[in-house]
Amino acid sequence: MSVLPLVFTSGWASGINAYAVVLLLGLFGATGLSDDVPATLQRPEVLIVAGVLFLCESVADKIPYVDSVWDSVHTVVRPVAGAWVGALLAGQSGSLSDVAAGLIGGSTALASHTVKAGTRMAVNTSPEPFSNIVLSFAEDLGVGAIVSFAMFHPLAAAIVAAVLLASGLIVLVFLISRIRRFRRRRAQRREERRLAAQGGRPPD
């Protein structure tokens, strides 16, 4: 079977938590549970770096506003990671060109990252912090479950990922008003800090 379903699923998952994808795939290959994982992902240094960054993301992703800053930084990182993993998987199987796999993995990661980042902005309009924690745990568990499922049932996992991606994009449309509210509040806070800083300066 073509590696395309696995590329699509790993791309979707990379848009949510790229480090978890690299770590999971690497562990599946290193432990011998799958022969479809490229050797690059199984290297100890790759696993260690992915593990440390996964722990950092697990913390940052559960703190209101910090999660949105983290998402902003990873607007480039996640699509690039999705493209990189996709190209590696294609090179391992030989059933799909590296360029095509990179485009699929990267574009899918960018789409799911957009859903994640937009959803977090909407959640951050709520004053309580528990929504961030619950949503973060749900994302981590979802990525882990679907990537693991994809290693043994790639086509079924790709269908699930496609449904989740489509559903997320639809929900994002309805959350646009909350996202705009979040941006207005952030701009207002910046303006208030700027005025406060100006007011605290000694007169010339």
N, C-alpha and C positions, 0 to 999 in steps of 0.2 A: 504494500500500500504506500502511496505517496506520503512524504513527510509533511505535506501541506497542512493537514489538521493539527499536527503538533506545533508547527510554526505559528499558526493562527492563535492557538490556545496560549502558547508561551508569550506571544505578543500582547494578547489581551491581559494576561497576568502581569507582564512587565510594566504595563501602564499603571498598575495599582501598586505593586511592590516588586521592583526589578531585582532587588537583592535576594528576596525570598525565592524567586524563580531560579536564579543562578545557583543558590545554595541547594535547593531541592534537587534540581537536575544533576548537579555535581555529586550529591550524596547517593542518588539512585545509580549513577554510573560507578562511583567508587566502591559501593557495597556489592556491586555485581547484580543488582536487581533489574538492571536494564542494559542492553547492549547498544541502545540507540543514542547514548549520550556521548558527545565528542570528548576526546581526551583532555582538551583544553579546560573544560569545565570541571574536570576531576582533579586538577592539580591542587596540591595542598595549599599553596599560597592563594589561589583563587577562592578556595573554600573558606580560608581564614578571613580574608578581606571581606567576602560576601557575608560571612557570619557576623563580623563586627559591625558592618554597615547596616545589616538587618536589625541588630539590637538598637543601634542609634535611631533608625527609622521607627522602630516599635515604640520608643519613648517619645520622640518628637511628634509622631502621628496622633498621639493621644492628648496633646496639650492644645487648647483652643488658641487660634491665631498663629501659634508656632507651626501647626500643621500646614496652614496656608502658605507660610513663608517657605517651609520645606518643599511644598508642592511647586512653588514658583521656581525654586532652584532646580528642581528635577524635571522641569518642562523639557529640557534638552536631554537630560540623563536617561530618563525612562524610554523615550523613543529610540535613542541610540542603543540602549541595552537590548530592547526588543529586536532591533535590526541585527545586532551582533549575534544574539542567540539564534535568531532565525537563520542567518548565514552559516553559522557553525553546524546547526542541525541539517541544513541542506548539504553541506560539504560532507557530513558524515554518511548520509544516505545515498547521495548521488542521484536522487529521483527528482530534484528540483534545483534550478540554478541558484547560485549564491546571491546574485543580484535580485532576482525575483523574491527569494525568501527574505532578504533584508528589507525590501520594500514592503512586503506583506507584514512582517513582524514589526517594523518601525511605525507604519501607518496605523496598525491595529493598537499598538501601544500608545500612540499619540491620542487616538480616539478614546480609549479607556482612561488615560490620564486626564483628559479634558472632563470626562464625567466625574472622576474622583475629585479633582480640584474644584470643579464647580459645585459639587455636592457639599464639600467641606466649607466653601464660602457661605453657602446657604445655612448650614448647620451652625456656623459661627455667629449668625445673627441671633441665635438663642442665648440667653444669659447663663444657662446652666451648662456645666462642662461634661455632663454624663453622656450626652449624645455623641460627642467626639470619641469617647472611650468605647462605647458600644459599637459604633460604626467602624472604628479601627480594628477591634477584635473580629468583627464580622468579615471585614476585608481580608485580614490575615488568614482566618480559617477558610474563607472561600478560595483564596489563591492556593493555599496548601492542598485543599481537597481536590480542586479541579486539575491542578498540575499533576498531582499523584494519580488521579483518575485517567488523565491523558496518557500517562506512560503505558497503560494497559489497554485503554479503550480510546484511542485518539480521536476517532470520528465522532463518537458520542460526546466526548468532552468539548470538541470544537462546536458542536451544535449548542450545548449548554452555554458556552462562552459567547456565542453569537446572540443567543436569546438575551443573556444578561447585558451585553453591550447595547443591543437595540433598546432594551427596556430602560437602561441607564440614560441613553440619549433622549428618550421620550420624557423621562422624569426631569431631566436637566432643562428641557424647554419650559416646564411648569415652574422651575425654581429660579428662572431668570430674574424675576422681580425681587426675590430675596437676595440674590447675588448683587443686584444693583444697590439694594439697601446696605449690604455689607460694605460695598465700595464707598458709598456716600459717608457711612459712619467712619470708615478709616480715613477718608479725606478730611472729615470734620475734626477728628482727633489730631491729625497732623497740623491743621490750621490752628487749633487751640494751643498746641505745644509751641508753634512758631510765635503766636501772639504773646504767650506767657514768657517766652525767652526774650522777646523784644521789650516787654514791659519790665523785665528784671534788670535790664542794662542801665548803667548809670548815665545820666544826661551828659551830652557833649558840652 
